[in-house]
Amino acid sequence: MDENKMPENDGWKKNARLAIYAMAGFYLLTLAYQMFRAISTSHGNEQLVMIVATILFLIVGVGLIGFGLIAGYRNIKADHREDEK
């Protein structure tokens, strides 16, 4: 058996993991949006913490969505190439 080729069962696990990353990124973006809307009602240190957390959630959320979609596309592309052989 070729060492570089994943068993049939591991392919869907990898794709499912990437989908979960993308969904987690979407969830972080919704949290960032809700926190952004609540910034105007907060005061003092709480407002500063909410601004920092909103920016952090935004960056991590976009990163997770991008990673999940790009890696998933590469997996599909690689699987398609293997099917052609």
OpenMM code with the backbone's topology and positions (N, CA, C; nanometers):
from openmm import Vec3, app, unit

residues = "MET ASP GLU ASN LYS MET PRO GLU ASN ASP GLY TRP LYS LYS ASN ALA ARG LEU ALA ILE TYR ALA MET ALA GLY PHE TYR LEU LEU THR LEU ALA TYR GLN MET PHE ARG ALA ILE SER THR SER HIS GLY ASN GLU GLN LEU VAL MET ILE VAL ALA THR ILE LEU PHE LEU ILE VAL GLY VAL GLY LEU ILE GLY PHE GLY LEU ILE ALA GLY TYR ARG ASN ILE LYS ALA ASP HIS ARG GLU ASP GLU LYS".split()
positions = [
    Vec3(0.0843, -0.1182, 0.0000),
    Vec3(0.0000, 0.0000, 0.0000),
    Vec3(0.0883, 0.1238, 0.0000),
    Vec3(0.0538, 0.2231, -0.0768),
    Vec3(0.1310, 0.3461, -0.0866),
    Vec3(0.1209, 0.4245, 0.0448),
    Vec3(0.2350, 0.4664, 0.0973),
    Vec3(0.2364, 0.5362, 0.2262),
    Vec3(0.1783, 0.6763, 0.2179),
    Vec3(0.1868, 0.7416, 0.1022),
    Vec3(0.1381, 0.8784, 0.0874),
    Vec3(-0.0131, 0.8864, 0.0710),
    Vec3(-0.0751, 0.7768, 0.0289),
    Vec3(-0.2188, 0.7779, 0.0058),
    Vec3(-0.2932, 0.7483, 0.1359),
    Vec3(-0.3927, 0.8345, 0.1653),
    Vec3(-0.4715, 0.8138, 0.2865),
    Vec3(-0.5713, 0.7015, 0.2641),
    Vec3(-0.6012, 0.6257, 0.3679),
    Vec3(-0.7083, 0.5265, 0.3548),
    Vec3(-0.8408, 0.5961, 0.3248),
    Vec3(-0.9340, 0.5223, 0.2679),
    Vec3(-1.0632, 0.5777, 0.2286),
    Vec3(-1.1346, 0.6477, 0.3447),
    Vec3(-1.1228, 0.5925, 0.4638),
    Vec3(-1.1947, 0.6436, 0.5791),
    Vec3(-1.1420, 0.7786, 0.6267),
    Vec3(-1.0145, 0.8072, 0.6047),
    Vec3(-0.9560, 0.9317, 0.6546),
    Vec3(-0.9891, 1.0521, 0.5677),
    Vec3(-1.0252, 1.0330, 0.4436),
    Vec3(-1.0559, 1.1446, 0.3541),
    Vec3(-1.1742, 1.2264, 0.4015),
    Vec3(-1.2828, 1.1603, 0.4376),
    Vec3(-1.4011, 1.2353, 0.4824),
    Vec3(-1.3763, 1.3012, 0.6176),
    Vec3(-1.2915, 1.2391, 0.7023),
    Vec3(-1.2605, 1.2999, 0.8323),
    Vec3(-1.1869, 1.4321, 0.8137),
    Vec3(-1.0935, 1.4330, 0.7192),
    Vec3(-1.0184, 1.5555, 0.6938),
    Vec3(-1.1098, 1.6646, 0.6388),
    Vec3(-1.1990, 1.6284, 0.5467),
    Vec3(-1.2922, 1.7264, 0.4916),
    Vec3(-1.3900, 1.7761, 0.5975),
    Vec3(-1.4339, 1.6886, 0.6857),
    Vec3(-1.5255, 1.7296, 0.7929),
    Vec3(-1.4560, 1.8246, 0.8893),
    Vec3(-1.3312, 1.7979, 0.9190),
    Vec3(-1.2543, 1.8857, 1.0084),
    Vec3(-1.2415, 2.0253, 0.9476),
    Vec3(-1.2158, 2.0325, 0.8178),
    Vec3(-1.2038, 2.1611, 0.7509),
    Vec3(-1.3373, 2.2353, 0.7489),
    Vec3(-1.4467, 2.1634, 0.7337),
    Vec3(-1.5785, 2.2265, 0.7383),
    Vec3(-1.6076, 2.2820, 0.8772),
    Vec3(-1.5649, 2.2106, 0.9795),
    Vec3(-1.5848, 2.2585, 1.1167),
    Vec3(-1.5023, 2.3847, 1.1410),
    Vec3(-1.3803, 2.3902, 1.0867),
    Vec3(-1.2990, 2.5120, 1.0976),
    Vec3(-1.3722, 2.6312, 1.0347),
    Vec3(-1.4277, 2.6108, 0.9169),
    Vec3(-1.4983, 2.7189, 0.8489),
    Vec3(-1.6220, 2.7622, 0.9282),
    Vec3(-1.6945, 2.6658, 0.9839),
    Vec3(-1.8125, 2.7005, 1.0642),
    Vec3(-1.7732, 2.7740, 1.1920),
    Vec3(-1.6623, 2.7342, 1.2532),
    Vec3(-1.6150, 2.8041, 1.3730),
    Vec3(-1.5756, 2.9464, 1.3379),
    Vec3(-1.5153, 2.9654, 1.2224),
    Vec3(-1.4808, 3.1001, 1.1775),
    Vec3(-1.6043, 3.1858, 1.1580),
    Vec3(-1.7085, 3.1283, 1.1001),
    Vec3(-1.8341, 3.2015, 1.0829),
    Vec3(-1.8945, 3.2389, 1.2178),
    Vec3(-1.8876, 3.1476, 1.3130),
    Vec3(-1.9391, 3.1754, 1.4472),
    Vec3(-1.8614, 3.2900, 1.5122),
    Vec3(-1.7291, 3.2901, 1.4964),
    Vec3(-1.6493, 3.3991, 1.5524),
    Vec3(-1.6830, 3.5322, 1.4860),
    Vec3(-1.7128, 3.5297, 1.3572),
    Vec3(-1.7529, 3.6539, 1.2902),
    Vec3(-1.8864, 3.7058, 1.3433),
    Vec3(-1.9806, 3.6157, 1.3706),
    Vec3(-2.1081, 3.6611, 1.4267),
    Vec3(-2.0885, 3.7174, 1.5678),
    Vec3(-2.0003, 3.6555, 1.6458),
    Vec3(-1.9707, 3.7098, 1.7786),
    Vec3(-1.9061, 3.8470, 1.7689),
    Vec3(-1.8146, 3.8631, 1.6731),
    Vec3(-1.7488, 3.9923, 1.6540),
    Vec3(-1.8514, 4.0991, 1.6168),
    Vec3(-1.9469, 4.0641, 1.5324),
    Vec3(-2.0507, 4.1591, 1.4933),
    Vec3(-2.1374, 4.1983, 1.6130),
    Vec3(-2.1763, 4.1003, 1.6932),
    Vec3(-2.2583, 4.1306, 1.8104),
    Vec3(-2.1820, 4.2166, 1.9104),
    Vec3(-2.0531, 4.1881, 1.9274),
    Vec3(-1.9725, 4.2691, 2.0190),
    Vec3(-1.9536, 4.4100, 1.9645),
    Vec3(-1.9372, 4.4226, 1.8339),
    Vec3(-1.9223, 4.5542, 1.7719),
    Vec3(-2.0461, 4.6397, 1.7953),
    Vec3(-2.1635, 4.5784, 1.7842),
    Vec3(-2.2877, 4.6519, 1.8084),
    Vec3(-2.3010, 4.6935, 1.9538),
    Vec3(-2.2420, 4.6175, 2.0469),
    Vec3(-2.2556, 4.6461, 2.1902),
    Vec3(-2.1463, 4.7402, 2.2421),
    Vec3(-2.0505, 4.7765, 2.1592),
    Vec3(-1.9410, 4.8628, 2.2055),
    Vec3(-1.9939, 4.9988, 2.2511),
    Vec3(-2.0911, 5.0539, 2.1816),
    Vec3(-2.1412, 5.1872, 2.2156),
    Vec3(-2.2095, 5.1911, 2.3518),
    Vec3(-2.2579, 5.0786, 2.4025),
    Vec3(-2.3260, 5.0772, 2.5316),
    Vec3(-2.2306, 5.0481, 2.6474),
    Vec3(-2.1048, 5.0174, 2.6173),
    Vec3(-2.0084, 4.9880, 2.7234),
    Vec3(-1.9242, 5.1116, 2.7530),
    Vec3(-1.8568, 5.1096, 2.8691),
    Vec3(-1.7786, 5.2250, 2.9127),
    Vec3(-1.6468, 5.1801, 2.9738),
    Vec3(-1.5472, 5.2665, 2.9660),
    Vec3(-1.4193, 5.2444, 3.0337),
    Vec3(-1.3420, 5.1249, 2.9819),
    Vec3(-1.2894, 5.0468, 3.0768),
    Vec3(-1.2081, 4.9304, 3.0419),
    Vec3(-1.2874, 4.8253, 2.9660),
    Vec3(-1.4147, 4.8150, 2.9970),
    Vec3(-1.4997, 4.7179, 2.9276),
    Vec3(-1.5054, 4.7491, 2.7779),
    Vec3(-1.5119, 4.8767, 2.7438),
    Vec3(-1.5164, 4.9161, 2.6040),
    Vec3(-1.3851, 4.8805, 2.5334),
    Vec3(-1.2732, 4.9032, 2.5998),
    Vec3(-1.1435, 4.8690, 2.5417),
    Vec3(-1.1299, 4.7186, 2.5192),
    Vec3(-1.1729, 4.6402, 2.6174),
    Vec3(-1.1665, 4.4944, 2.6047),
    Vec3(-1.2558, 4.4474, 2.4901),
    Vec3(-1.3736, 4.5058, 2.4751),
    Vec3(-1.4642, 4.4660, 2.3680),
    Vec3(-1.4073, 4.5023, 2.2307),
    Vec3(-1.3399, 4.6156, 2.2202),
    Vec3(-1.2784, 4.6543, 2.0928),
    Vec3(-1.1686, 4.5557, 2.0557),
    Vec3(-1.0832, 4.5231, 2.1519),
    Vec3(-0.9738, 4.4291, 2.1260),
    Vec3(-1.0287, 4.2907, 2.0911),
    Vec3(-1.1278, 4.2436, 2.1643),
    Vec3(-1.1860, 4.1118, 2.1382),
    Vec3(-1.2559, 4.1089, 2.0026),
    Vec3(-1.3232, 4.2178, 1.9663),
    Vec3(-1.3890, 4.2240, 1.8356),
    Vec3(-1.2876, 4.2120, 1.7232),
    Vec3(-1.1781, 4.2850, 1.7338),
    Vec3(-1.0735, 4.2783, 1.6311),
    Vec3(-1.0118, 4.1393, 1.6274),
    Vec3(-0.9848, 4.0814, 1.7426),
    Vec3(-0.9259, 3.9476, 1.7487),
    Vec3(-1.0203, 3.8426, 1.6886),
    Vec3(-1.1476, 3.8468, 1.7257),
    Vec3(-1.2453, 3.7522, 1.6710),
    Vec3(-1.2595, 3.7691, 1.5202),
    Vec3(-1.2546, 3.8925, 1.4737),
    Vec3(-1.2654, 3.9189, 1.3312),
    Vec3(-1.1483, 3.8572, 1.2548),
    Vec3(-1.0272, 3.8784, 1.3039),
    Vec3(-0.9079, 3.8258, 1.2371),
    Vec3(-0.9066, 3.6732, 1.2385),
    Vec3(-0.9312, 3.6147, 1.3550),
    Vec3(-0.9288, 3.4685, 1.3665),
    Vec3(-1.0435, 3.4065, 1.2859),
    Vec3(-1.1606, 3.4683, 1.2881),
    Vec3(-1.2748, 3.4159, 1.2136),
    Vec3(-1.2501, 3.4153, 1.0631),
    Vec3(-1.1986, 3.5250, 1.0108),
    Vec3(-1.1683, 3.5308, 0.8677),
    Vec3(-1.0579, 3.4299, 0.8335),
    Vec3(-0.9600, 3.4171, 0.9211),
    Vec3(-0.8527, 3.3204, 0.8981),
    Vec3(-0.9032, 3.1772, 0.8952),
    Vec3(-0.9909, 3.1415, 0.9875),
    Vec3(-1.0457, 3.0059, 0.9894),
    Vec3(-1.1316, 2.9767, 0.8668),
    Vec3(-1.2118, 3.0733, 0.8271),
    Vec3(-1.2936, 3.0540, 0.7075),
    Vec3(-1.2039, 3.0380, 0.5848),
    Vec3(-1.1055, 3.1242, 0.5726),
    Vec3(-1.0137, 3.1152, 0.4590),
    Vec3(-0.9381, 2.9840, 0.4571),
    Vec3(-0.8861, 2.9434, 0.5720),
    Vec3(-0.8121, 2.8172, 0.5796),
    Vec3(-0.9014, 2.6993, 0.5439),
    Vec3(-1.0220, 2.6958, 0.5996),
    Vec3(-1.1131, 2.5852, 0.5728),
    Vec3(-1.1505, 2.5750, 0.4259),
    Vec3(-1.1791, 2.6894, 0.3641),
    Vec3(-1.2189, 2.6876, 0.2236),
    Vec3(-1.1023, 2.6547, 0.1309),
    Vec3(-0.9866, 2.7139, 0.1548),
    Vec3(-0.8715, 2.6893, 0.0671),
    Vec3(-0.8226, 2.5452, 0.0806),
    Vec3(-0.8101, 2.4957, 0.2020),
    Vec3(-0.7643, 2.3578, 0.2212),
    Vec3(-0.8671, 2.2587, 0.1676),
    Vec3(-0.9944, 2.2871, 0.1848),
    Vec3(-1.0983, 2.2001, 0.1302),
    Vec3(-1.0943, 2.1967, -0.0219),
    Vec3(-1.0731, 2.3125, -0.0834),
    Vec3(-1.0611, 2.3185, -0.2290),
    Vec3(-0.9407, 2.2381, -0.2769),
    Vec3(-0.8286, 2.2496, -0.2064),
    Vec3(-0.7094, 2.1732, -0.2442),
    Vec3(-0.7332, 2.0228, -0.2298),
    Vec3(-0.8040, 1.9813, -0.1258),
    Vec3(-0.8349, 1.8385, -0.1083),
    Vec3(-0.9225, 1.7862, -0.2218),
    Vec3(-1.0224, 1.8641, -0.2570),
    Vec3(-1.1114, 1.8227, -0.3649),
    Vec3(-1.0346, 1.8156, -0.4965),
    Vec3(-0.9497, 1.9141, -0.5192),
    Vec3(-0.8696, 1.9167, -0.6413),
    Vec3(-0.7745, 1.7968, -0.6464),
    Vec3(-0.7107, 1.7642, -0.5325),
    Vec3(-0.6192, 1.6504, -0.5268),
    Vec3(-0.6949, 1.5194, -0.5461),
    Vec3(-0.8129, 1.5068, -0.4868),
    Vec3(-0.8940, 1.3861, -0.5045),
    Vec3(-0.9363, 1.3690, -0.6495),
    Vec3(-0.9670, 1.4810, -0.7146),
    Vec3(-1.0079, 1.4745, -0.8541),
    Vec3(-0.8919, 1.4278, -0.9430),
    Vec3(-0.7722, 1.4749, -0.9139),
    Vec3(-0.6536, 1.4320, -0.9896),
    Vec3(-0.6266, 1.2822, -0.9709),
    Vec3(-0.6464, 1.2332, -0.8473),
    Vec3(-0.6240, 1.0895, -0.8196),
    Vec3(-0.7277, 1.0043, -0.8923),
    Vec3(-0.8507, 1.0544, -0.9034),
    Vec3(-0.9552, 0.9794, -0.9724),
    Vec3(-0.9280, 0.9681, -1.1213),
    Vec3(-0.8602, 1.0688, -1.1788),
    Vec3(-0.8313, 1.0667, -1.3210),
    Vec3(-0.7234, 0.9637, -1.3546),
    Vec3(-0.6372, 0.9304, -1.2579),
    Vec3(-0.5271, 0.8365, -1.2834),
    Vec3(-0.5724, 0.6969, -1.2901),
] * unit.nanometer
topology = app.Topology()
chain = topology.addChain("A")
for resn in residues:
    res = topology.addResidue(resn, chain)
    for name in ("N", "CA", "C"):
        topology.addAtom(name, app.Element.getBySymbol(name[0]), res)
